[in-house]
């Protein structure tokens, strides 16, 4: 019975983390650019980015002063 309760508590708390992770999507940044993109298949990232493409959570990108790309995606 004790193990069952521990499993229930573990699932409850990890489930909350999964929901929070989905609320904060991953964005893509080309090198040291101040602009982040929501999709990796954007032309500015696929063809024009000559440096490494970084991933970051959207809230972290906004906190660090980056702004969202004006693309249609």
HTML snippet that shows the backbone in 3Dmol.js (N, CA, C, O; Angstrom):
<script src="https://3Dmol.org/build/3Dmol-min.js"></script>
<div id="view" style="width:600px;height:400px;position:relative"></div>
<script>
const pdb = `
ATOM      1  N   UNK A   1       0.826  -1.199   0.000  1.00  0.00           N
ATOM      2  CA  UNK A   1       0.000   0.000   0.000  1.00  0.00           C
ATOM      3  C   UNK A   1       0.871   1.265   0.000  1.00  0.00           C
ATOM      4  O   UNK A   1       0.556   2.249  -0.669  1.00  0.00           O
ATOM      5  N   UNK A   2       1.961   1.220   0.754  1.00  0.00           N
ATOM      6  CA  UNK A   2       2.840   2.383   0.849  1.00  0.00           C
ATOM      7  C   UNK A   2       3.465   2.699  -0.517  1.00  0.00           C
ATOM      8  O   UNK A   2       3.543   3.862  -0.911  1.00  0.00           O
ATOM      9  N   UNK A   3       3.907   1.661  -1.236  1.00  0.00           N
ATOM     10  CA  UNK A   3       4.499   1.868  -2.566  1.00  0.00           C
ATOM     11  C   UNK A   3       3.487   2.452  -3.544  1.00  0.00           C
ATOM     12  O   UNK A   3       3.833   3.284  -4.383  1.00  0.00           O
ATOM     13  N   UNK A   4       2.249   2.018  -3.434  1.00  0.00           N
ATOM     14  CA  UNK A   4       1.193   2.526  -4.297  1.00  0.00           C
ATOM     15  C   UNK A   4       0.988   4.023  -4.079  1.00  0.00           C
ATOM     16  O   UNK A   4       0.828   4.777  -5.039  1.00  0.00           O
ATOM     17  N   UNK A   5       0.992   4.449  -2.830  1.00  0.00           N
ATOM     18  CA  UNK A   5       0.814   5.874  -2.510  1.00  0.00           C
ATOM     19  C   UNK A   5       1.995   6.688  -3.038  1.00  0.00           C
ATOM     20  O   UNK A   5       1.814   7.789  -3.558  1.00  0.00           O
ATOM     21  N   UNK A   6       3.188   6.148  -2.905  1.00  0.00           N
ATOM     22  CA  UNK A   6       4.374   6.852  -3.408  1.00  0.00           C
ATOM     23  C   UNK A   6       4.294   7.006  -4.926  1.00  0.00           C
ATOM     24  O   UNK A   6       4.634   8.061  -5.461  1.00  0.00           O
ATOM     25  N   UNK A   7       3.851   5.972  -5.613  1.00  0.00           N
ATOM     26  CA  UNK A   7       3.708   6.037  -7.070  1.00  0.00           C
ATOM     27  C   UNK A   7       2.664   7.070  -7.461  1.00  0.00           C
ATOM     28  O   UNK A   7       2.878   7.839  -8.398  1.00  0.00           O
ATOM     29  N   UNK A   8       1.548   7.100  -6.763  1.00  0.00           N
ATOM     30  CA  UNK A   8       0.490   8.079  -7.050  1.00  0.00           C
ATOM     31  C   UNK A   8       1.020   9.498  -6.863  1.00  0.00           C
ATOM     32  O   UNK A   8       0.772  10.365  -7.702  1.00  0.00           O
ATOM     33  N   UNK A   9       1.735   9.739  -5.789  1.00  0.00           N
ATOM     34  CA  UNK A   9       2.286  11.078  -5.532  1.00  0.00           C
ATOM     35  C   UNK A   9       3.297  11.445  -6.618  1.00  0.00           C
ATOM     36  O   UNK A   9       3.297  12.577  -7.099  1.00  0.00           O
ATOM     37  N   UNK A  10       4.158  10.505  -7.008  1.00  0.00           N
ATOM     38  CA  UNK A  10       5.156  10.758  -8.050  1.00  0.00           C
ATOM     39  C   UNK A  10       4.495  11.107  -9.379  1.00  0.00           C
ATOM     40  O   UNK A  10       4.891  12.067 -10.041  1.00  0.00           O
ATOM     41  N   UNK A  11       3.501  10.339  -9.763  1.00  0.00           N
ATOM     42  CA  UNK A  11       2.798  10.591 -11.023  1.00  0.00           C
ATOM     43  C   UNK A  11       2.096  11.941 -10.986  1.00  0.00           C
ATOM     44  O   UNK A  11       2.079  12.659 -11.985  1.00  0.00           O
ATOM     45  N   UNK A  12       1.523  12.289  -9.852  1.00  0.00           N
ATOM     46  CA  UNK A  12       0.829  13.568  -9.720  1.00  0.00           C
ATOM     47  C   UNK A  12       1.790  14.733  -9.943  1.00  0.00           C
ATOM     48  O   UNK A  12       1.486  15.649 -10.707  1.00  0.00           O
ATOM     49  N   UNK A  13       2.947  14.705  -9.282  1.00  0.00           N
ATOM     50  CA  UNK A  13       3.879  15.819  -9.408  1.00  0.00           C
ATOM     51  C   UNK A  13       4.576  15.858 -10.764  1.00  0.00           C
ATOM     52  O   UNK A  13       4.803  16.945 -11.295  1.00  0.00           O
ATOM     53  N   UNK A  14       4.920  14.718 -11.337  1.00  0.00           N
ATOM     54  CA  UNK A  14       5.547  14.745 -12.657  1.00  0.00           C
ATOM     55  C   UNK A  14       4.539  15.124 -13.726  1.00  0.00           C
ATOM     56  O   UNK A  14       4.911  15.723 -14.736  1.00  0.00           O
ATOM     57  N   UNK A  15       3.291  14.795 -13.530  1.00  0.00           N
ATOM     58  CA  UNK A  15       2.246  15.197 -14.471  1.00  0.00           C
ATOM     59  C   UNK A  15       2.106  16.700 -14.532  1.00  0.00           C
ATOM     60  O   UNK A  15       1.857  17.253 -15.603  1.00  0.00           O
ATOM     61  N   UNK A  16       2.260  17.372 -13.413  1.00  0.00           N
ATOM     62  CA  UNK A  16       2.193  18.833 -13.392  1.00  0.00           C
ATOM     63  C   UNK A  16       3.341  19.444 -14.183  1.00  0.00           C
ATOM     64  O   UNK A  16       3.147  20.447 -14.869  1.00  0.00           O
ATOM     65  N   UNK A  17       4.530  18.859 -14.101  1.00  0.00           N
ATOM     66  CA  UNK A  17       5.672  19.365 -14.853  1.00  0.00           C
ATOM     67  C   UNK A  17       5.464  19.211 -16.351  1.00  0.00           C
ATOM     68  O   UNK A  17       5.868  20.078 -17.125  1.00  0.00           O
ATOM     69  N   UNK A  18       4.842  18.122 -16.763  1.00  0.00           N
ATOM     70  CA  UNK A  18       4.589  17.906 -18.187  1.00  0.00           C
ATOM     71  C   UNK A  18       3.623  18.956 -18.721  1.00  0.00           C
ATOM     72  O   UNK A  18       3.812  19.461 -19.827  1.00  0.00           O
ATOM     73  N   UNK A  19       2.600  19.288 -17.959  1.00  0.00           N
ATOM     74  CA  UNK A  19       1.637  20.303 -18.391  1.00  0.00           C
ATOM     75  C   UNK A  19       2.322  21.656 -18.505  1.00  0.00           C
ATOM     76  O   UNK A  19       2.078  22.386 -19.466  1.00  0.00           O
ATOM     77  N   UNK A  20       3.172  22.008 -17.548  1.00  0.00           N
ATOM     78  CA  UNK A  20       3.869  23.287 -17.606  1.00  0.00           C
ATOM     79  C   UNK A  20       4.846  23.339 -18.772  1.00  0.00           C
ATOM     80  O   UNK A  20       5.026  24.393 -19.381  1.00  0.00           O
ATOM     81  N   UNK A  21       5.477  22.217 -19.087  1.00  0.00           N
ATOM     82  CA  UNK A  21       6.419  22.194 -20.200  1.00  0.00           C
ATOM     83  C   UNK A  21       5.699  22.410 -21.528  1.00  0.00           C
ATOM     84  O   UNK A  21       6.261  23.024 -22.435  1.00  0.00           O
ATOM     85  N   UNK A  22       4.481  21.924 -21.660  1.00  0.00           N
ATOM     86  CA  UNK A  22       3.743  22.107 -22.900  1.00  0.00           C
ATOM     87  C   UNK A  22       3.243  23.540 -23.044  1.00  0.00           C
ATOM     88  O   UNK A  22       3.037  24.007 -24.164  1.00  0.00           O
ATOM     89  N   UNK A  23       3.045  24.237 -21.945  1.00  0.00           N
ATOM     90  CA  UNK A  23       2.598  25.622 -22.008  1.00  0.00           C
ATOM     91  C   UNK A  23       3.708  26.558 -22.479  1.00  0.00           C
ATOM     92  O   UNK A  23       3.428  27.653 -22.966  1.00  0.00           O
ATOM     93  N   UNK A  24       4.941  26.143 -22.341  1.00  0.00           N
ATOM     94  CA  UNK A  24       6.086  26.971 -22.709  1.00  0.00           C
ATOM     95  C   UNK A  24       6.818  26.306 -23.883  1.00  0.00           C
ATOM     96  O   UNK A  24       7.703  25.478 -23.664  1.00  0.00           O
ATOM     97  N   UNK A  25       6.459  26.658 -25.125  1.00  0.00           N
ATOM     98  CA  UNK A  25       7.025  25.962 -26.287  1.00  0.00           C
ATOM     99  C   UNK A  25       8.501  26.288 -26.514  1.00  0.00           C
ATOM    100  O   UNK A  25       9.025  27.276 -25.999  1.00  0.00           O
ATOM    101  N   UNK A  26       9.144  25.444 -27.285  1.00  0.00           N
ATOM    102  CA  UNK A  26      10.537  25.631 -27.675  1.00  0.00           C
ATOM    103  C   UNK A  26      10.586  26.567 -28.882  1.00  0.00           C
ATOM    104  O   UNK A  26       9.798  26.423 -29.816  1.00  0.00           O
ATOM    105  N   UNK A  27      11.512  27.525 -28.860  1.00  0.00           N
ATOM    106  CA  UNK A  27      11.728  28.429 -29.990  1.00  0.00           C
ATOM    107  C   UNK A  27      13.166  28.269 -30.469  1.00  0.00           C
ATOM    108  O   UNK A  27      14.002  27.700 -29.767  1.00  0.00           O
ATOM    109  N   UNK A  28      13.448  28.769 -31.656  1.00  0.00           N
ATOM    110  CA  UNK A  28      14.748  28.583 -32.295  1.00  0.00           C
ATOM    111  C   UNK A  28      15.395  29.938 -32.561  1.00  0.00           C
ATOM    112  O   UNK A  28      14.734  30.885 -32.986  1.00  0.00           O
ATOM    113  N   UNK A  29      16.711  30.014 -32.302  1.00  0.00           N
ATOM    114  CA  UNK A  29      17.454  31.267 -32.444  1.00  0.00           C
ATOM    115  C   UNK A  29      18.712  30.994 -33.259  1.00  0.00           C
ATOM    116  O   UNK A  29      19.423  30.022 -33.006  1.00  0.00           O
ATOM    117  N   UNK A  30      18.981  31.846 -34.230  1.00  0.00           N
ATOM    118  CA  UNK A  30      20.177  31.724 -35.062  1.00  0.00           C
ATOM    119  C   UNK A  30      21.330  32.470 -34.394  1.00  0.00           C
ATOM    120  O   UNK A  30      21.322  33.699 -34.332  1.00  0.00           O
ATOM    121  N   UNK A  31      22.307  31.742 -33.901  1.00  0.00           N
ATOM    122  CA  UNK A  31      23.500  32.341 -33.312  1.00  0.00           C
ATOM    123  C   UNK A  31      23.197  33.308 -32.187  1.00  0.00           C
ATOM    124  O   UNK A  31      22.547  32.946 -31.206  1.00  0.00           O
ATOM    125  N   UNK A  32      23.671  34.556 -32.329  1.00  0.00           N
ATOM    126  CA  UNK A  32      23.457  35.574 -31.301  1.00  0.00           C
ATOM    127  C   UNK A  32      22.350  36.548 -31.694  1.00  0.00           C
ATOM    128  O   UNK A  32      22.299  37.670 -31.190  1.00  0.00           O
ATOM    129  N   UNK A  33      21.478  36.126 -32.578  1.00  0.00           N
ATOM    130  CA  UNK A  33      20.388  36.978 -33.054  1.00  0.00           C
ATOM    131  C   UNK A  33      19.461  37.393 -31.915  1.00  0.00           C
ATOM    132  O   UNK A  33      19.340  36.683 -30.916  1.00  0.00           O
ATOM    133  N   UNK A  34      18.822  38.522 -32.064  1.00  0.00           N
ATOM    134  CA  UNK A  34      17.852  39.012 -31.081  1.00  0.00           C
ATOM    135  C   UNK A  34      16.431  38.597 -31.440  1.00  0.00           C
ATOM    136  O   UNK A  34      15.478  39.021 -30.786  1.00  0.00           O
ATOM    137  N   UNK A  35      16.278  37.768 -32.478  1.00  0.00           N
ATOM    138  CA  UNK A  35      14.956  37.343 -32.947  1.00  0.00           C
ATOM    139  C   UNK A  35      14.833  35.835 -32.775  1.00  0.00           C
ATOM    140  O   UNK A  35      15.759  35.089 -33.095  1.00  0.00           O
ATOM    141  N   UNK A  36      13.678  35.385 -32.264  1.00  0.00           N
ATOM    142  CA  UNK A  36      13.444  33.949 -32.168  1.00  0.00           C
ATOM    143  C   UNK A  36      12.309  33.545 -33.094  1.00  0.00           C
ATOM    144  O   UNK A  36      11.417  34.340 -33.390  1.00  0.00           O
ATOM    145  N   UNK A  37      12.355  32.298 -33.545  1.00  0.00           N
ATOM    146  CA  UNK A  37      11.393  31.754 -34.497  1.00  0.00           C
ATOM    147  C   UNK A  37      10.641  30.596 -33.853  1.00  0.00           C
ATOM    148  O   UNK A  37      11.218  29.824 -33.087  1.00  0.00           O
ATOM    149  N   UNK A  38       9.354  30.476 -34.165  1.00  0.00           N
ATOM    150  CA  UNK A  38       8.539  29.407 -33.590  1.00  0.00           C
ATOM    151  C   UNK A  38       8.752  28.070 -34.283  1.00  0.00           C
ATOM    152  O   UNK A  38       8.568  27.020 -33.667  1.00  0.00           O
ATOM    153  N   UNK A  39       9.135  28.092 -35.549  1.00  0.00           N
ATOM    154  CA  UNK A  39       9.320  26.855 -36.314  1.00  0.00           C
ATOM    155  C   UNK A  39      10.742  26.790 -36.862  1.00  0.00           C
ATOM    156  O   UNK A  39      11.348  27.813 -37.182  1.00  0.00           O
ATOM    157  N   UNK A  40      11.253  25.590 -36.962  1.00  0.00           N
ATOM    158  CA  UNK A  40      12.613  25.398 -37.455  1.00  0.00           C
ATOM    159  C   UNK A  40      12.689  25.507 -38.972  1.00  0.00           C
ATOM    160  O   UNK A  40      13.764  25.750 -39.521  1.00  0.00           O
ATOM    161  N   UNK A  41      11.558  25.331 -39.656  1.00  0.00           N
ATOM    162  CA  UNK A  41      11.557  25.338 -41.122  1.00  0.00           C
ATOM    163  C   UNK A  41      11.418  26.738 -41.719  1.00  0.00           C
ATOM    164  O   UNK A  41      11.124  26.866 -42.907  1.00  0.00           O
ATOM    165  N   UNK A  42      11.619  27.769 -40.938  1.00  0.00           N
ATOM    166  CA  UNK A  42      11.543  29.147 -41.427  1.00  0.00           C
ATOM    167  C   UNK A  42      12.742  29.431 -42.332  1.00  0.00           C
ATOM    168  O   UNK A  42      13.846  28.967 -42.046  1.00  0.00           O
ATOM    169  N   UNK A  43      12.548  30.183 -43.416  1.00  0.00           N
ATOM    170  CA  UNK A  43      13.617  30.473 -44.378  1.00  0.00           C
ATOM    171  C   UNK A  43      14.830  31.128 -43.734  1.00  0.00           C
ATOM    172  O   UNK A  43      15.965  30.820 -44.097  1.00  0.00           O
ATOM    173  N   UNK A  44      14.602  32.024 -42.786  1.00  0.00           N
ATOM    174  CA  UNK A  44      15.718  32.712 -42.144  1.00  0.00           C
ATOM    175  C   UNK A  44      16.602  31.731 -41.378  1.00  0.00           C
ATOM    176  O   UNK A  44      17.797  31.975 -41.211  1.00  0.00           O
ATOM    177  N   UNK A  45      16.037  30.649 -40.924  1.00  0.00           N
ATOM    178  CA  UNK A  45      16.837  29.655 -40.208  1.00  0.00           C
ATOM    179  C   UNK A  45      17.434  28.624 -41.154  1.00  0.00           C
ATOM    180  O   UNK A  45      18.608  28.277 -41.032  1.00  0.00           O
ATOM    181  N   UNK A  46      16.646  28.137 -42.084  1.00  0.00           N
ATOM    182  CA  UNK A  46      17.105  27.054 -42.965  1.00  0.00           C
ATOM    183  C   UNK A  46      18.208  27.491 -43.918  1.00  0.00           C
ATOM    184  O   UNK A  46      19.204  26.784 -44.072  1.00  0.00           O
ATOM    185  N   UNK A  47      18.050  28.631 -44.553  1.00  0.00           N
ATOM    186  CA  UNK A  47      18.952  29.006 -45.636  1.00  0.00           C
ATOM    187  C   UNK A  47      19.888  30.168 -45.298  1.00  0.00           C
ATOM    188  O   UNK A  47      20.999  30.223 -45.825  1.00  0.00           O
ATOM    189  N   UNK A  48      19.479  31.077 -44.453  1.00  0.00           N
ATOM    190  CA  UNK A  48      20.276  32.266 -44.195  1.00  0.00           C
ATOM    191  C   UNK A  48      21.151  32.169 -42.955  1.00  0.00           C
ATOM    192  O   UNK A  48      22.124  32.913 -42.835  1.00  0.00           O
ATOM    193  N   UNK A  49      20.832  31.275 -42.035  1.00  0.00           N
ATOM    194  CA  UNK A  49      21.604  31.162 -40.795  1.00  0.00           C
ATOM    195  C   UNK A  49      22.907  30.420 -41.065  1.00  0.00           C
ATOM    196  O   UNK A  49      22.890  29.245 -41.433  1.00  0.00           O
ATOM    197  N   UNK A  50      24.030  31.099 -40.886  1.00  0.00           N
ATOM    198  CA  UNK A  50      25.341  30.492 -41.131  1.00  0.00           C
ATOM    199  C   UNK A  50      25.968  29.954 -39.847  1.00  0.00           C
ATOM    200  O   UNK A  50      26.925  29.183 -39.906  1.00  0.00           O
ATOM    201  N   UNK A  51      25.447  30.347 -38.700  1.00  0.00           N
ATOM    202  CA  UNK A  51      25.990  29.863 -37.433  1.00  0.00           C
ATOM    203  C   UNK A  51      25.059  28.805 -36.841  1.00  0.00           C
ATOM    204  O   UNK A  51      24.105  28.373 -37.488  1.00  0.00           O
ATOM    205  N   UNK A  52      25.337  28.407 -35.643  1.00  0.00           N
ATOM    206  CA  UNK A  52      24.569  27.339 -34.995  1.00  0.00           C
ATOM    207  C   UNK A  52      23.173  27.812 -34.599  1.00  0.00           C
ATOM    208  O   UNK A  52      22.991  28.960 -34.194  1.00  0.00           O
ATOM    209  N   UNK A  53      22.194  26.926 -34.718  1.00  0.00           N
ATOM    210  CA  UNK A  53      20.821  27.233 -34.319  1.00  0.00           C
ATOM    211  C   UNK A  53      20.620  26.748 -32.892  1.00  0.00           C
ATOM    212  O   UNK A  53      20.821  25.571 -32.594  1.00  0.00           O
ATOM    213  N   UNK A  54      20.225  27.656 -32.014  1.00  0.00           N
ATOM    214  CA  UNK A  54      20.020  27.351 -30.601  1.00  0.00           C
ATOM    215  C   UNK A  54      18.543  27.153 -30.315  1.00  0.00           C
ATOM    216  O   UNK A  54      17.689  27.746 -30.974  1.00  0.00           O
ATOM    217  N   UNK A  55      18.245  26.318 -29.330  1.00  0.00           N
ATOM    218  CA  UNK A  55      16.868  26.154 -28.866  1.00  0.00           C
ATOM    219  C   UNK A  55      16.755  26.739 -27.472  1.00  0.00           C
ATOM    220  O   UNK A  55      17.696  26.692 -26.680  1.00  0.00           O
ATOM    221  N   UNK A  56      15.587  27.291 -27.190  1.00  0.00           N
ATOM    222  CA  UNK A  56      15.337  27.927 -25.903  1.00  0.00           C
ATOM    223  C   UNK A  56      13.833  27.911 -25.660  1.00  0.00           C
ATOM    224  O   UNK A  56      13.055  27.875 -26.614  1.00  0.00           O
ATOM    225  N   UNK A  57      13.425  27.936 -24.425  1.00  0.00           N
ATOM    226  CA  UNK A  57      11.997  28.051 -24.135  1.00  0.00           C
ATOM    227  C   UNK A  57      11.560  29.483 -24.427  1.00  0.00           C
ATOM    228  O   UNK A  57      12.342  30.423 -24.282  1.00  0.00           O
ATOM    229  N   UNK A  58      10.319  29.635 -24.833  1.00  0.00           N
ATOM    230  CA  UNK A  58       9.817  30.944 -25.249  1.00  0.00           C
ATOM    231  C   UNK A  58       9.907  31.962 -24.115  1.00  0.00           C
ATOM    232  O   UNK A  58      10.269  33.115 -24.354  1.00  0.00           O
ATOM    233  N   UNK A  59       9.586  31.561 -22.895  1.00  0.00           N
ATOM    234  CA  UNK A  59       9.648  32.501 -21.769  1.00  0.00           C
ATOM    235  C   UNK A  59      11.083  32.943 -21.497  1.00  0.00           C
ATOM    236  O   UNK A  59      11.316  34.100 -21.148  1.00  0.00           O
ATOM    237  N   UNK A  60      12.053  32.029 -21.653  1.00  0.00           N
ATOM    238  CA  UNK A  60      13.461  32.395 -21.470  1.00  0.00           C
ATOM    239  C   UNK A  60      13.915  33.374 -22.550  1.00  0.00           C
ATOM    240  O   UNK A  60      14.673  34.304 -22.273  1.00  0.00           O
ATOM    241  N   UNK A  61      13.451  33.164 -23.773  1.00  0.00           N
ATOM    242  CA  UNK A  61      13.826  34.058 -24.875  1.00  0.00           C
ATOM    243  C   UNK A  61      13.290  35.465 -24.638  1.00  0.00           C
ATOM    244  O   UNK A  61      13.989  36.448 -24.881  1.00  0.00           O
ATOM    245  N   UNK A  62      12.064  35.562 -24.169  1.00  0.00           N
ATOM    246  CA  UNK A  62      11.470  36.874 -23.904  1.00  0.00           C
ATOM    247  C   UNK A  62      12.184  37.556 -22.743  1.00  0.00           C
ATOM    248  O   UNK A  62      12.433  38.761 -22.791  1.00  0.00           O
ATOM    249  N   UNK A  63      12.516  36.797 -21.703  1.00  0.00           N
ATOM    250  CA  UNK A  63      13.229  37.367 -20.552  1.00  0.00           C
ATOM    251  C   UNK A  63      14.609  37.881 -20.940  1.00  0.00           C
ATOM    252  O   UNK A  63      15.095  38.853 -20.361  1.00  0.00           O
ATOM    253  N   UNK A  64      15.246  37.234 -21.918  1.00  0.00           N
ATOM    254  CA  UNK A  64      16.583  37.657 -22.325  1.00  0.00           C
ATOM    255  C   UNK A  64      16.560  38.784 -23.357  1.00  0.00           C
ATOM    256  O   UNK A  64      17.608  39.171 -23.874  1.00  0.00           O
ATOM    257  N   UNK A  65      15.372  39.314 -23.659  1.00  0.00           N
ATOM    258  CA  UNK A  65      15.268  40.477 -24.532  1.00  0.00           C
ATOM    259  C   UNK A  65      15.105  40.159 -26.005  1.00  0.00           C
ATOM    260  O   UNK A  65      15.186  41.060 -26.839  1.00  0.00           O
ATOM    261  N   UNK A  66      14.881  38.922 -26.337  1.00  0.00           N
ATOM    262  CA  UNK A  66      14.686  38.563 -27.744  1.00  0.00           C
ATOM    263  C   UNK A  66      13.237  38.812 -28.134  1.00  0.00           C
ATOM    264  O   UNK A  66      12.338  38.740 -27.296  1.00  0.00           O
ATOM    265  N   UNK A  67      13.015  39.106 -29.416  1.00  0.00           N
ATOM    266  CA  UNK A  67      11.652  39.349 -29.883  1.00  0.00           C
ATOM    267  C   UNK A  67      11.261  38.307 -30.912  1.00  0.00           C
ATOM    268  O   UNK A  67      12.118  37.686 -31.540  1.00  0.00           O
ATOM    269  N   UNK A  68       9.965  38.122 -31.079  1.00  0.00           N
ATOM    270  CA  UNK A  68       9.445  37.091 -31.960  1.00  0.00           C
ATOM    271  C   UNK A  68       9.514  37.528 -33.417  1.00  0.00           C
ATOM    272  O   UNK A  68       9.289  38.694 -33.740  1.00  0.00           O
ATOM    273  N   UNK A  69       9.825  36.587 -34.281  1.00  0.00           N
ATOM    274  CA  UNK A  69       9.849  36.828 -35.724  1.00  0.00           C
ATOM    275  C   UNK A  69       8.442  37.185 -36.200  1.00  0.00           C
ATOM    276  O   UNK A  69       7.455  36.723 -35.627  1.00  0.00           O
ATOM    277  N   UNK A  70       8.352  37.989 -37.226  1.00  0.00           N
ATOM    278  CA  UNK A  70       7.045  38.403 -37.756  1.00  0.00           C
ATOM    279  C   UNK A  70       6.541  37.477 -38.855  1.00  0.00           C
ATOM    280  O   UNK A  70       5.700  37.873 -39.662  1.00  0.00           O
ATOM    281  N   UNK A  71       7.044  36.258 -38.892  1.00  0.00           N
ATOM    282  CA  UNK A  71       6.619  35.320 -39.934  1.00  0.00           C
ATOM    283  C   UNK A  71       5.180  34.865 -39.697  1.00  0.00           C
ATOM    284  O   UNK A  71       4.619  35.106 -38.628  1.00  0.00           O
ATOM    285  N   UNK A  72       4.593  34.217 -40.678  1.00  0.00           N
ATOM    286  CA  UNK A  72       3.181  33.838 -40.626  1.00  0.00           C
ATOM    287  C   UNK A  72       2.924  32.600 -39.786  1.00  0.00           C
ATOM    288  O   UNK A  72       1.763  32.285 -39.525  1.00  0.00           O
ATOM    289  N   UNK A  73       3.944  31.890 -39.355  1.00  0.00           N
ATOM    290  CA  UNK A  73       3.760  30.646 -38.619  1.00  0.00           C
ATOM    291  C   UNK A  73       3.421  30.903 -37.180  1.00  0.00           C
ATOM    292  O   UNK A  73       3.233  29.959 -36.413  1.00  0.00           O
TER     293      UNK A  73
END
`;
const viewer = $3Dmol.createViewer("view");
viewer.addModel(pdb, "pdb");
viewer.setStyle({}, {cartoon: {color: "spectrum"}});
viewer.zoomTo();
viewer.render();
</script>
